[in-house]
């Protein structure tokens, strides 16, 4: 590859550009009108406008992205995650334009990106799925009949859904009609596809996924699992590897299921197979995310590899450099997603200015962030500010490092999830690894007004500056008299120190 356009924004665009720079491959950024001064623009070697602020007119506008690639002379496109990363139609357009698509093939995206298709493929491969419908349903009477057969509560799901969207719990037959209208409308708006199907609702499961890599020669390997059970509104807040819920027998079983699904779909490049695990330890296939995941850094931390580099190698037709037996994760890694959301207000998204951002450093700490101090979190996009990732040689060591890193981090000016993560680290079910997907909804009741030491520090600095500004008056000498005959002005702060005979007083 001679030059790669990154069809994304914020922290994932920066993260891809860093790998490209290490590989001596020039990078190209795109930006909307809302992002013209965003950090990802300056992380690339070149940058081109992609359109107005709304995503549909910029980061989701295929023709504008391809035009930017033509203008830049790029010969490949990396989609990051979100936006067009799982669009088989866009991947096909990229390939028709003579460019390399750094991701799974369009055929694999079609086969595994659709939940009903992936569910059917998993069944054929002998991978367990939850009881449900095998075809899309839109008629209320058919839904009611299927739900009675499966048994309430049921999950009403969009066939093209993902990221917690197009998913609704239905407890009784009386709730079906309204739930159908709401879920179809959400699916139509989010994915342009309102097909709906049913699955049995699983009470308080673990959500565990497996990182996959596949090459053009037909080899597929699992790079370990990630536990993603700390969620709000079915969307992830914290991910860790290895999962504290698995022993080695269940771990190998889960990896094997993921590889079976990927091979059945002819999968290439990086992707993730997601599963639910019930309280007895039984796994059920959920979906395949045919792209790089937000939480990929924890896998990189325990394996010492660069998944973006591997994506680029695989897109160029190179074979996998390892066998499954060579995959040996070391230690434990945890990722904390820092969102511009208000945990005290139901984790609702926020927009505004990041007044101050100071990131933690030190051994075993990585920060992937897409905003800087004074920067904006626009209303138009996902409110993810960045991620703090820690590694330790044991889970306990990783937890201790996380407490230190989250304690060092300063983020002010906009409501965010930093305080929630600090609270989480103090909770016994999380520290012991005994949590599930319902933990946040059941246990987090809010923390009230902040008493952060950092906010107190900010207030003290502002008070000192204010006092300094109003106390500027005639010059004072150490005797307390006004300086005369050209005597040098003395610092009022020095004069206020203990031991000086005449401390200054504000005028």
C-alpha positions in Angstrom: 0.0 0.0 0.0 1.3 3.4 -0.9 -1.3 5.6 0.9 -4.3 4.8 3.1 -7.4 7.0 3.7 -8.9 6.5 7.2 -12.7 6.8 6.7 -13.4 7.8 10.3 -12.8 10.3 13.0 -11.7 10.9 16.6 -9.7 8.3 18.6 -9.9 5.4 16.2 -8.7 7.6 13.3 -5.7 8.7 15.4 -5.0 5.1 16.4 -5.0 3.9 12.8 -2.8 6.8 11.7 -0.2 5.9 14.3 0.2 2.4 13.0 0.4 3.7 9.4 3.2 6.1 10.4 5.1 3.2 12.1 4.8 1.3 8.8 6.0 4.3 6.8 2.7 4.4 4.9 1.3 7.9 4.4 -2.1 8.5 5.9 -5.1 10.6 4.8 -7.8 11.9 7.1 -11.3 13.2 6.3 -13.2 15.7 8.4 -16.7 17.2 8.6 -17.3 20.9 9.1 -17.7 20.2 12.9 -14.3 18.4 13.0 -12.0 20.7 10.9 -9.9 21.5 14.0 -10.2 18.0 15.6 -7.0 16.1 16.7 -7.5 13.3 14.1 -7.1 15.9 11.3 -3.6 16.6 12.5 -2.7 13.0 13.2 -2.6 12.2 9.4 -0.2 13.4 6.7 -3.0 14.9 4.7 -6.7 15.8 5.4 -9.6 16.5 3.1 -13.1 17.9 3.9 -16.0 15.3 3.7 -19.0 17.6 4.0 -21.3 19.2 6.6 -21.5 18.2 10.3 -24.3 15.6 10.1 -22.8 12.1 9.6 -25.1 11.3 6.8 -23.6 14.1 4.8 -19.9 13.4 5.7 -18.7 10.2 7.4 -21.6 8.2 6.0 -21.4 9.7 2.5 -19.7 7.1 0.4 -19.1 9.2 -2.7 -17.5 12.1 -0.8 -15.2 9.6 0.9 -14.2 8.0 -2.4 -13.7 11.5 -4.0 -11.3 12.4 -1.1 -9.4 9.1 -1.7 -9.1 10.0 -5.4 -7.9 13.5 -4.7 -5.3 12.2 -2.2 -4.1 9.4 -4.5 -4.9 6.8 -1.8 -4.9 3.2 -2.8 -6.6 1.8 0.3 -9.3 2.6 2.8 -9.4 1.7 6.5 -13.0 2.2 7.9 -12.2 2.0 11.6 -15.4 1.1 13.5 -18.9 2.5 13.3 -20.0 4.6 10.3 -19.5 2.5 7.1 -17.2 -0.1 8.6 -19.8 -2.9 8.3 -21.4 -1.8 5.1 -21.0 -4.5 2.4 -22.2 -2.0 -0.2 -19.5 0.5 0.7 -16.8 -2.2 0.7 -18.0 -3.2 -2.8 -17.8 0.4 -4.0 -14.2 0.7 -2.6 -13.2 -2.4 -4.5 -14.9 -1.3 -7.7 -13.0 1.9 -7.5 -9.8 -0.1 -7.6 -8.9 0.5 -3.9 -8.0 -2.0 -1.2 -10.6 -2.5 1.5 -8.9 -3.1 4.9 -11.5 -5.3 6.4 -13.5 -8.5 5.8 -14.7 -9.2 2.3 -18.1 -7.8 1.2 -19.4 -11.4 1.0 -18.3 -12.1 4.6 -19.9 -8.8 5.8 -23.2 -9.8 4.0 -23.1 -13.4 5.4 -22.2 -12.5 9.0 -23.3 -8.8 9.4 -26.9 -9.8 9.1 -28.0 -11.3 12.4 -30.5 -13.7 10.9 -28.0 -15.0 8.3 -25.3 -15.3 11.0 -27.7 -17.2 13.3 -28.6 -19.7 10.6 -24.9 -20.1 9.8 -24.0 -20.8 13.4 -26.8 -23.4 13.6 -25.3 -25.2 10.5 -21.9 -25.1 12.1 -23.1 -26.7 15.3 -22.8 -23.6 17.4 -25.6 -23.1 20.0 -28.0 -20.2 19.6 -31.0 -19.1 21.8 -34.4 -20.4 20.8 -36.0 -17.9 18.4 -37.4 -17.3 14.9 -35.3 -18.1 11.8 -37.1 -15.7 9.4 -38.0 -12.0 9.8 -41.5 -11.2 11.1 -43.6 -8.1 10.8 -47.1 -9.3 11.4 -48.3 -8.8 15.0 -50.2 -12.1 15.0 -47.2 -14.0 13.8 -45.0 -12.4 16.5 -47.5 -13.2 19.2 -47.7 -16.9 18.1 -43.9 -17.1 18.0 -43.5 -15.4 21.4 -45.9 -17.8 23.0 -43.9 -20.8 21.5 -40.5 -19.3 22.7 -41.9 -18.2 26.1 -41.9 -14.8 27.7 -39.9 -12.7 28.2 -38.5 -12.4 24.7 -36.0 -10.2 22.9 -37.4 -8.3 20.0 -34.3 -7.7 17.7 -33.5 -5.9 14.5 -31.9 -8.2 11.9 -29.4 -5.4 10.9 -29.0 -4.2 14.5 -25.9 -3.7 16.6 -24.4 -1.7 19.4 -27.5 -2.2 21.5 -29.8 -0.5 19.0 -32.8 -2.3 17.7 -33.1 -4.4 20.8 -36.1 -4.4 23.2 -37.3 -6.7 26.0 -40.9 -7.8 25.8 -42.4 -9.2 29.0 -46.0 -10.0 28.0 -48.1 -10.5 25.0 -49.8 -7.1 25.7 -46.5 -5.3 25.1 -45.8 -6.8 21.7 -47.7 -4.3 19.5 -46.0 -1.2 20.9 -42.6 -2.9 21.1 -42.9 -3.9 17.4 -43.6 -0.3 16.3 -40.8 1.2 18.4 -38.2 -1.4 17.4 -39.1 -1.2 13.7 -38.9 2.5 13.7 -35.5 2.5 15.5 -34.1 -0.1 13.1 -35.4 1.8 10.1 -33.8 5.0 11.2 -30.5 3.5 12.4 -29.9 0.8 9.7 -32.4 1.5 6.9 -33.7 -2.0 7.5 -36.8 -2.7 9.7 -36.7 -6.6 9.6 -37.4 -8.0 13.1 -37.0 -11.4 14.7 -37.5 -12.9 18.2 -35.1 -14.7 20.6 -35.6 -15.9 24.1 -34.6 -13.3 26.7 -31.7 -14.6 28.8 -31.8 -13.3 32.4 -28.6 -11.8 33.8 -26.1 -13.4 31.4 -22.4 -12.6 30.9 -21.5 -11.0 27.5 -18.3 -12.4 26.3 -16.7 -12.0 22.8 -13.8 -13.6 20.9 -11.3 -11.7 18.8 -10.8 -13.4 15.4 -8.3 -13.1 12.6 -8.6 -14.8 9.2 -6.4 -14.8 6.1 -7.1 -15.2 2.4 -5.7 -18.8 2.6 -8.6 -19.9 4.8 -6.9 -19.9 8.1 -8.8 -18.5 11.1 -7.6 -18.2 14.7 -9.0 -16.9 18.0 -6.9 -14.3 19.8 -8.6 -14.7 23.2 -11.8 -13.5 24.7 -13.0 -10.2 26.2 -15.7 -9.9 28.9 -18.0 -7.0 28.1 -20.7 -7.5 30.7 -20.4 -4.0 32.4 -23.0 -2.2 30.2 -25.7 0.4 30.2 -28.6 0.3 27.8 -27.0 -2.9 26.2 -23.9 -0.9 25.3 -20.5 -1.5 26.8 -18.7 0.6 29.4 -15.8 -1.7 30.5 -14.1 -4.6 28.8 -11.4 -7.0 30.2 -9.4 -10.0 29.2 -9.2 -12.7 30.2 -12.8 -13.1 31.4 -12.8 -13.8 35.1 -15.9 -16.0 34.6 -14.1 -18.7 32.5 -11.9 -21.6 33.4 -9.6 -23.1 30.8 -12.1 -25.7 29.6 -14.8 -23.2 28.9 -12.3 -20.8 27.4 -11.2 -23.3 24.8 -14.8 -24.3 24.1 -15.7 -20.6 23.5 -12.7 -20.0 21.2 -13.7 -23.1 19.2 -17.3 -21.9 18.7 -16.0 -18.5 17.4 -13.6 -20.1 14.9 -16.4 -22.4 13.6 -18.7 -19.5 12.9 -16.0 -17.5 11.2 -14.9 -20.4 9.0 -18.6 -21.1 8.1 -18.8 -17.5 6.8 -15.5 -17.5 4.9 -14.2 -14.7 7.2 -11.1 -12.8 6.5 -9.3 -9.9 8.3 -10.2 -8.9 11.9 -13.6 -9.5 13.5 -15.4 -10.4 16.7 -17.8 -13.2 17.5 -20.1 -12.3 20.4 -21.8 -14.7 22.9 -24.0 -14.7 25.9 -23.2 -17.1 28.7 -25.9 -18.2 31.1 -25.5 -19.0 34.8 -24.7 -22.6 34.2 -21.8 -21.7 31.9 -23.6 -22.5 28.6 -22.7 -20.3 25.6 -25.1 -18.9 23.0 -24.0 -17.3 19.8 -25.1 -13.7 19.5 -23.6 -12.0 16.4 -20.4 -11.2 14.5 -19.0 -7.7 14.4 -17.3 -7.6 11.0 -14.8 -4.9 11.9 -12.3 -3.8 14.5 -13.9 -3.4 17.9 -13.6 -0.3 20.2 -12.1 -2.6 22.9 -9.4 -4.1 20.7 -6.6 -2.6 22.8 -7.0 -5.0 25.7 -6.3 -7.9 23.3 -3.2 -6.0 22.0 -2.0 -5.5 25.6 -2.0 -9.2 26.6 -0.6 -10.4 23.3 1.9 -7.7 22.5 0.6 -7.2 19.0 -0.9 -4.4 16.8 -4.2 -5.5 15.4 -4.3 -2.6 12.9 -0.9 -3.7 11.5 -2.3 -7.2 11.2 -5.4 -5.9 9.4 -3.1 -4.2 6.8 -1.0 -7.3 6.3 -4.0 -9.5 5.8 -5.6 -7.0 3.4 -2.4 -7.2 1.3 -2.9 -11.0 1.1 -0.3 -12.1 3.6 -0.9 -15.2 5.6 -1.4 -15.4 9.3 2.0 -15.6 11.0 0.8 -17.8 13.9 -1.1 -21.0 14.6 -3.8 -21.3 17.2 -1.4 -23.0 19.5 1.0 -20.1 19.4 -1.7 -17.7 20.9 -0.7 -17.3 24.5 -2.1 -14.2 26.3 0.0 -12.9 29.2 -1.4 -11.0 32.2 -4.7 -9.1 32.3 -5.9 -5.9 30.7 -9.0 -3.7 31.4 -10.4 -0.9 29.2 -12.5 1.9 30.6 -14.5 3.8 28.1 -14.7 7.5 28.9 -18.0 8.9 27.5 -19.4 12.4 27.5 -22.5 11.0 29.3 -24.1 12.0 32.6 -24.2 8.9 34.8 -26.4 10.8 37.3 -29.0 11.4 34.5 -29.3 7.9 33.1 -26.1 8.0 31.1 -27.6 10.4 28.6 -25.2 11.8 26.0 -23.7 15.2 26.4 -22.1 17.7 24.1 -19.9 20.7 24.8 -16.3 21.8 25.5 -13.7 19.8 27.3 -12.2 22.5 29.6 -9.3 20.5 31.0 -7.9 17.1 30.1 -4.9 15.6 31.8 -4.2 11.9 31.0 -2.6 9.3 33.3 0.8 7.9 32.4 3.3 5.4 33.7 3.9 1.6 33.3 1.1 -0.5 31.9 -1.2 2.5 31.0 -2.4 3.4 27.5 -4.8 6.2 26.6 -6.5 6.3 23.2 -8.3 9.7 23.2 -9.8 11.8 20.4 -10.3 15.1 22.2 -7.9 17.6 23.7 -8.2 20.4 26.3 -10.4 23.1 24.9 -11.8 20.8 22.2 -15.4 20.0 21.4 -17.5 16.9 21.8 -20.0 17.6 18.9 -23.7 16.7 19.2 -23.6 14.9 15.8 -21.5 11.8 16.7 -21.0 9.1 19.3 -20.0 10.7 22.7 -16.9 8.6 23.2 -14.1 10.8 24.4 -11.5 8.1 24.7 -10.4 5.0 26.5 -8.0 4.3 29.4 -6.5 0.9 29.1 -4.3 -0.8 31.8 -2.3 -4.0 31.9 -1.0 -6.0 34.9 0.6 -9.4 35.2 -2.4 -10.5 37.2 -6.0 -9.2 37.4 -5.4 -7.8 40.9 -2.4 -5.9 39.6 -4.4 -4.5 36.7 -7.1 -3.4 39.1 -4.6 -1.6 41.3 -3.1 0.1 38.2 -6.5 1.1 37.1 -7.3 2.8 40.4 -4.0 4.7 40.1 -4.6 5.7 36.5 -8.2 6.7 37.0 -7.2 8.7 40.0 -4.6 10.6 38.0 -7.0 11.5 35.2 -8.5 15.0 35.1 -11.4 15.7 32.9 -13.6 18.7 33.4 -16.0 21.0 31.5 -18.5 18.3 30.4 -20.3 15.5 32.3 -18.5 12.2 31.8 -18.1 8.6 33.1 -14.8 9.0 34.9 -16.5 9.1 38.4 -18.6 6.1 37.5 -15.4 4.1 36.7 -13.8 5.1 40.0 -17.0 4.0 41.8 -17.0 0.7 39.9 -13.5 -0.2 41.1 -14.7 0.0 44.7 -17.5 -2.5 44.2 -16.9 -6.0 45.4 -18.8 -7.8 42.6 -16.5 -6.1 40.1 -13.3 -6.7 42.0 -14.2 -10.3 42.5 -15.3 -10.8 38.9 -18.8 -11.8 39.9 -20.8 -9.4 37.8 -23.2 -9.7 34.8 -24.9 -7.5 32.3 -27.5 -6.3 34.8 -25.0 -5.1 37.3 -25.0 -1.4 36.4 -28.8 -1.2 36.1 -29.3 -2.9 39.4 -26.5 -1.5 41.5 -25.6 2.0 40.3 -27.9 4.6 42.0 -25.8 7.7 41.3 -23.3 9.5 43.5 -24.8 12.9 43.9 -22.7 16.2 43.5 -19.1 15.7 42.8 -16.6 16.1 45.6 -13.6 15.4 43.4 -10.2 16.5 44.7 -9.4 17.8 41.2 -12.5 20.0 41.2 -11.5 21.3 44.6 -8.0 22.0 43.3 -9.5 23.9 40.3 -11.6 26.0 42.7 -8.6 26.8 44.9 -6.5 27.9 41.9 -9.4 30.1 40.6 -9.7 31.7 44.1 -6.0 32.5 44.3 -6.0 34.0 40.9 -9.0 36.1 41.8 -7.4 37.3 45.0 -4.3 38.2 43.2 -6.2 40.2 40.6 -8.0 42.3 43.2 -5.1 42.9 45.5 -2.8 44.6 43.1 -2.0 48.0 44.6 1.0 50.2 45.6 4.3 48.5 45.9 5.4 47.3 49.3 8.8 46.9 50.9 9.6 44.4 53.6 9.0 47.1 56.2 5.4 47.5 55.0 6.1 51.0 53.5 5.5 51.8 49.9 8.6 51.4 47.8 10.2 54.8 46.9 13.1 56.0 45.0 13.1 53.2 42.5 13.1 50.3 45.1 12.3 47.0 43.4 8.7 45.7 43.7 8.5 42.7 46.0 6.2 39.8 45.4 3.0 40.0 47.6 3.1 36.2 47.8 6.7 36.4 49.2 5.6 39.0 51.7 2.8 36.8 52.8 5.2 34.0 53.9 5.7 33.3 57.6 8.6 35.2 59.1 8.2 38.5 57.2 7.5 41.4 59.4 4.6 43.0 57.6 2.4 40.7 55.5 0.5 42.6 52.9 -3.2 43.2 53.2 -5.6 43.5 50.2 -6.7 47.1 49.6 
